[in-house]
Amino acid sequence: MEYKTLTGWSTAQISICRTEKELSNRIYNNWNKYFPGEFTLIQQEFRTGVGSIDVIGISDKSEYYIVEVKRRKVSIKDITQLKRYADFLSESGKITHGYLAAPGISTNAATYLERNNFQLIEIGFTDAI
């Protein structure tokens, strides 16, 4: 392969940052890969009284599957955010299932995730292209 040198160009390294929206789109566009079954609604940025849920699906049994997407390793703060959404929906009588979609999770966060009966969907950028 032949490379050409461009004069007057910076030699600084370029870093490409990916977004949570890309991962959210991946969950949304491939919903049945992650959540088999029949759903009456699948929506992104579902507004609640406590914030917007990244992706939500409502099953034909009226159960709410809520997904909070992170582009980095999950922290306890992220689980607290998901818990806020789940509690809000549960208080209005909804059956909820909570998921965090991210490239990984810390040990402490994994314990807290399990304690709250939430699940991790491991998703990254390399396989999202």
HUCOR-V582616 format. One line per field, one symbol per residue. psi: psi as a letter, one per 30 degrees, with the letter a starting at -180 (. if undefined). A space follows every 50 residues. Layout:
# HUCOR-V582616
psi->???
This chain:
# HUCOR-V582616
psi->kkkkkkkgkkgkkkkkklleeeeeeeeefhefeeilakkfkkklhjklfg lkkekkkjlfghkkjkkkkkfakkleeeeeeeeeeeeeeefggkkkkkkk jlfakleeeeeeeefghllkjjkleegf.
